[in-house]
Amino acid sequence: MKIEVDKRGRKLYKFSHSVHQGGYFYCHKTMNDETIQEKEGLRNALKAISVKYKLIDVTIKIYDKIFFFFFMTMPSLKPMELIESIHKNIGIFTKWDNDYLYNTVYDLQEKYLRIDLEKMGFDYDKG
């Protein structure tokens, strides 16, 4: 796998049989506005998941009642496998809402993530 930057400044992820741009994110909020008490433990659990699944360009942002997990995956990773692993490993940190969000992002570079989080009402530096 090779990472390059295209002429517009976006990252390109070149795998042996494919090329990808952008990335993914997983977002989950707490149930009933509970506060995430053990933020560092949650961060460590997400870091362990990123190592296990060989996630690329990982950024973790944890706020009081919600967290965002940004990453690129290897093409062979099944999204549901990753999501189930996240659910299995975060349950001990608080009660989580039944709904979560798994979607794509334009680019995983900090400048783009700042814009994405700002649009959702979050400060990149406070997560």
CYANA upper distance limits for C-alpha pairs under 8 A (distance plus 0.5 A):
  1 MET  CA     13 TYR  CA      7.44
  1 MET  CA     14 LYS  CA      6.02
  1 MET  CA     15 PHE  CA      5.07
  1 MET  CA     16 SER  CA      7.18
  2 LYS  CA     13 TYR  CA      6.48
  2 LYS  CA     14 LYS  CA      5.53
  2 LYS  CA     15 PHE  CA      7.09
  3 ILE  CA     11 LYS  CA      7.17
  3 ILE  CA     12 LEU  CA      6.10
  3 ILE  CA     13 TYR  CA      5.29
  3 ILE  CA     14 LYS  CA      6.64
  4 GLU  CA     11 LYS  CA      6.16
  4 GLU  CA     12 LEU  CA      5.57
  4 GLU  CA     13 TYR  CA      7.19
  4 GLU  CA     14 LYS  CA      8.23
  5 VAL  CA      9 GLY  CA      6.04
  5 VAL  CA     10 ARG  CA      5.86
  5 VAL  CA     11 LYS  CA      4.91
  5 VAL  CA     12 LEU  CA      6.21
  6 ASP  CA     10 ARG  CA      5.98
  6 ASP  CA     11 LYS  CA      6.80
  6 ASP  CA     12 LEU  CA      7.09
 10 ARG  CA     21 GLN  CA      7.81
 10 ARG  CA     22 GLY  CA      8.17
 10 ARG  CA    107 ASP  CA      6.85
 11 LYS  CA     21 GLN  CA      6.61
 11 LYS  CA     22 GLY  CA      7.56
 11 LYS  CA    107 ASP  CA      7.29
 11 LYS  CA    108 LEU  CA      8.23
 11 LYS  CA    109 GLN  CA      8.26
 12 LEU  CA     19 VAL  CA      7.22
 12 LEU  CA     20 HIS  CA      6.33
 12 LEU  CA     21 GLN  CA      5.51
 12 LEU  CA     22 GLY  CA      8.24
 13 TYR  CA     19 VAL  CA      6.05
 13 TYR  CA     20 HIS  CA      5.55
 13 TYR  CA     21 GLN  CA      6.71
 14 LYS  CA     18 SER  CA      6.67
 14 LYS  CA     19 VAL  CA      4.96
 14 LYS  CA     20 HIS  CA      7.05
 15 PHE  CA     19 VAL  CA      6.40
 15 PHE  CA     75 PRO  CA      8.47
 18 SER  CA     75 PRO  CA      8.49
 21 GLN  CA    106 TYR  CA      8.11
 21 GLN  CA    107 ASP  CA      7.44
 22 GLY  CA     72 MET  CA      8.19
 22 GLY  CA    104 THR  CA      7.58
 22 GLY  CA    105 VAL  CA      6.04
 22 GLY  CA    106 TYR  CA      5.09
 22 GLY  CA    107 ASP  CA      4.52
 22 GLY  CA    108 LEU  CA      6.70
 23 GLY  CA     70 PHE  CA      7.76
 23 GLY  CA     71 PHE  CA      6.29
 23 GLY  CA     72 MET  CA      5.27
 23 GLY  CA     73 THR  CA      8.23
 23 GLY  CA    104 THR  CA      6.07
 23 GLY  CA    105 VAL  CA      5.74
 23 GLY  CA    106 TYR  CA      7.25
 23 GLY  CA    107 ASP  CA      6.51
 23 GLY  CA    108 LEU  CA      6.57
 24 TYR  CA     70 PHE  CA      6.26
 24 TYR  CA     71 PHE  CA      5.91
 24 TYR  CA     72 MET  CA      6.43
 24 TYR  CA     73 THR  CA      8.44
 24 TYR  CA    102 TYR  CA      7.65
 24 TYR  CA    103 ASN  CA      6.09
 24 TYR  CA    104 THR  CA      4.68
 24 TYR  CA    105 VAL  CA      6.02
 25 PHE  CA     68 PHE  CA      7.19
 25 PHE  CA     69 PHE  CA      5.83
 25 PHE  CA     70 PHE  CA      4.77
 25 PHE  CA     71 PHE  CA      6.70
 25 PHE  CA    101 LEU  CA      8.28
 25 PHE  CA    102 TYR  CA      6.14
 25 PHE  CA    103 ASN  CA      6.02
 25 PHE  CA    104 THR  CA      6.51
 25 PHE  CA    105 VAL  CA      7.32
 26 TYR  CA     68 PHE  CA      6.31
 26 TYR  CA     69 PHE  CA      5.56
 26 TYR  CA     70 PHE  CA      7.08
 26 TYR  CA    100 TYR  CA      7.87
 26 TYR  CA    101 LEU  CA      6.10
 26 TYR  CA    102 TYR  CA      4.98
 26 TYR  CA    103 ASN  CA      7.24
 27 CYS  CA     66 ILE  CA      7.67
 27 CYS  CA     67 PHE  CA      6.17
 27 CYS  CA     68 PHE  CA      5.06
 27 CYS  CA     69 PHE  CA      6.83
 27 CYS  CA    100 TYR  CA      6.32
 27 CYS  CA    101 LEU  CA      5.51
 27 CYS  CA    102 TYR  CA      6.98
 28 HIS  CA     66 ILE  CA      6.18
 28 HIS  CA     67 PHE  CA      6.27
 28 HIS  CA     68 PHE  CA      7.49
 28 HIS  CA     96 TRP  CA      7.65
 28 HIS  CA     97 ASP  CA      7.67
 28 HIS  CA     99 ASP  CA      7.79
 28 HIS  CA    100 TYR  CA      5.25
 28 HIS  CA    101 LEU  CA      6.98
 29 LYS  CA     33 ASP  CA      8.47
 29 LYS  CA     65 LYS  CA      6.19
 29 LYS  CA     66 ILE  CA      4.56
 29 LYS  CA     67 PHE  CA      7.05
 29 LYS  CA     96 TRP  CA      6.63
 29 LYS  CA     97 ASP  CA      6.42
 29 LYS  CA    100 TYR  CA      7.65
 30 THR  CA     34 GLU  CA      6.14
 30 THR  CA     35 THR  CA      7.58
 30 THR  CA     36 ILE  CA      7.94
 30 THR  CA     65 LYS  CA      5.91
 30 THR  CA     66 ILE  CA      6.63
 30 THR  CA     94 THR  CA      7.40
 30 THR  CA     95 LYS  CA      6.37
 30 THR  CA     96 TRP  CA      4.77
 30 THR  CA     97 ASP  CA      5.74
 31 MET  CA     95 LYS  CA      6.03
 31 MET  CA     96 TRP  CA      5.31
 31 MET  CA     97 ASP  CA      4.83
 31 MET  CA     98 ASN  CA      8.33
 32 ASN  CA     97 ASP  CA      8.24
 33 ASP  CA     65 LYS  CA      6.69
 34 GLU  CA     65 LYS  CA      6.76
 34 GLU  CA     94 THR  CA      7.92
 34 GLU  CA     95 LYS  CA      7.93
 35 THR  CA     64 ASP  CA      5.79
 35 THR  CA     65 LYS  CA      5.50
 35 THR  CA     94 THR  CA      8.14
 36 ILE  CA     63 TYR  CA      8.28
 36 ILE  CA     64 ASP  CA      6.08
 36 ILE  CA     65 LYS  CA      6.27
 36 ILE  CA     66 ILE  CA      8.22
 36 ILE  CA     93 PHE  CA      7.19
 36 ILE  CA     94 THR  CA      6.59
 37 GLN  CA     93 PHE  CA      7.56
 37 GLN  CA     94 THR  CA      7.97
 38 GLU  CA     42 LEU  CA      6.86
 38 GLU  CA     93 PHE  CA      6.66
 39 LYS  CA     43 ARG  CA      6.62
 39 LYS  CA     62 ILE  CA      7.25
 40 GLU  CA     44 ASN  CA      6.66
 41 GLY  CA     45 ALA  CA      6.70
 41 GLY  CA     93 PHE  CA      8.10
 42 LEU  CA     46 LEU  CA      6.73
 42 LEU  CA     90 ILE  CA      7.02
 42 LEU  CA     93 PHE  CA      7.09
 43 ARG  CA     47 LYS  CA      6.62
 43 ARG  CA     60 ILE  CA      7.46
 43 ARG  CA     62 ILE  CA      8.11
 44 ASN  CA     48 ALA  CA      6.64
 45 ALA  CA     49 ILE  CA      6.85
 45 ALA  CA     89 ASN  CA      7.00
 45 ALA  CA     90 ILE  CA      7.56
 46 LEU  CA     50 SER  CA      6.72
 46 LEU  CA     60 ILE  CA      8.19
 46 LEU  CA     69 PHE  CA      8.28
 46 LEU  CA     86 ILE  CA      7.86
 47 LYS  CA     51 VAL  CA      6.86
 48 ALA  CA     52 LYS  CA      6.64
 49 ILE  CA     53 TYR  CA      6.63
 49 ILE  CA     85 SER  CA      7.94
 49 ILE  CA     86 ILE  CA      7.74
 50 SER  CA     54 LYS  CA      6.21
 50 SER  CA     55 LEU  CA      5.36
 50 SER  CA     56 ILE  CA      8.24
 50 SER  CA     58 VAL  CA      7.70
 51 VAL  CA     55 LEU  CA      7.00
 53 TYR  CA     73 THR  CA      8.23
 53 TYR  CA     77 LEU  CA      8.11
 53 TYR  CA     82 LEU  CA      8.09
 54 LYS  CA     73 THR  CA      7.64
 54 LYS  CA     74 MET  CA      7.66
 55 LEU  CA     71 PHE  CA      6.62
 55 LEU  CA     72 MET  CA      6.23
 55 LEU  CA     73 THR  CA      5.50
 55 LEU  CA     74 MET  CA      7.40
 56 ILE  CA     71 PHE  CA      6.24
 56 ILE  CA     72 MET  CA      5.40
 56 ILE  CA     73 THR  CA      6.67
 56 ILE  CA     74 MET  CA      8.42
 57 ASP  CA     70 PHE  CA      8.24
 57 ASP  CA     71 PHE  CA      5.97
 57 ASP  CA     72 MET  CA      6.80
 57 ASP  CA    108 LEU  CA      7.29
 58 VAL  CA     69 PHE  CA      7.74
 58 VAL  CA     70 PHE  CA      6.02
 58 VAL  CA     71 PHE  CA      4.97
 58 VAL  CA     72 MET  CA      7.74
 59 THR  CA     69 PHE  CA      6.53
 59 THR  CA     70 PHE  CA      5.54
 59 THR  CA     71 PHE  CA      7.06
 60 ILE  CA     67 PHE  CA      7.95
 60 ILE  CA     68 PHE  CA      6.41
 60 ILE  CA     69 PHE  CA      5.26
 60 ILE  CA     70 PHE  CA      6.85
 60 ILE  CA    127 GLY  CA      8.38
 61 LYS  CA     67 PHE  CA      6.12
 61 LYS  CA     68 PHE  CA      5.60
 61 LYS  CA     69 PHE  CA      7.00
 61 LYS  CA    124 TYR  CA      7.95
 61 LYS  CA    127 GLY  CA      4.96
 62 ILE  CA     66 ILE  CA      6.79
 62 ILE  CA     67 PHE  CA      4.77
 62 ILE  CA     68 PHE  CA      6.89
 62 ILE  CA    127 GLY  CA      5.23
 63 TYR  CA     67 PHE  CA      6.29
 63 TYR  CA    126 LYS  CA      7.72
 63 TYR  CA    127 GLY  CA      5.53
 70 PHE  CA    108 LEU  CA      7.56
 71 PHE  CA    108 LEU  CA      7.47
 72 MET  CA    108 LEU  CA      8.44
 73 THR  CA     77 LEU  CA      7.00
 77 LEU  CA     81 GLU  CA      7.97
 77 LEU  CA     82 LEU  CA      8.10
 78 LYS  CA     82 LEU  CA      7.26
 79 PRO  CA     83 ILE  CA      6.69
 80 MET  CA     84 GLU  CA      6.49
 81 GLU  CA     85 SER  CA      6.76
 82 LEU  CA     86 ILE  CA      6.75
 83 ILE  CA     87 HIS  CA      6.75
 84 GLU  CA     88 LYS  CA      6.61
 85 SER  CA     89 ASN  CA      6.70
 86 ILE  CA     90 ILE  CA      6.56
 87 HIS  CA     91 GLY  CA      6.80
 90 ILE  CA     94 THR  CA      8.23
 91 GLY  CA     95 LYS  CA      7.22
 91 GLY  CA     96 TRP  CA      7.67
106 TYR  CA    112 TYR  CA      7.80
107 ASP  CA    112 TYR  CA      6.51
107 ASP  CA    113 LEU  CA      7.82
108 LEU  CA    112 TYR  CA      7.09
108 LEU  CA    113 LEU  CA      6.77
109 GLN  CA    113 LEU  CA      6.85
110 GLU  CA    114 ARG  CA      6.51
111 LYS  CA    115 ILE  CA      7.13
112 TYR  CA    116 ASP  CA      6.78
113 LEU  CA    117 LEU  CA      6.55
113 LEU  CA    124 TYR  CA      8.15
114 ARG  CA    118 GLU  CA      6.50
114 ARG  CA    123 ASP  CA      7.94
114 ARG  CA    124 TYR  CA      5.92
115 ILE  CA    119 LYS  CA      6.71
116 ASP  CA    120 MET  CA      7.15
117 LEU  CA    121 GLY  CA      6.81
117 LEU  CA    122 PHE  CA      5.61
117 LEU  CA    123 ASP  CA      7.09
117 LEU  CA    124 TYR  CA      6.90
118 GLU  CA    122 PHE  CA      5.59
118 GLU  CA    123 ASP  CA      6.53
118 GLU  CA    124 TYR  CA      7.84
122 PHE  CA    126 LYS  CA      8.43
122 PHE  CA    127 GLY  CA      8.49
123 ASP  CA    127 GLY  CA      7.39
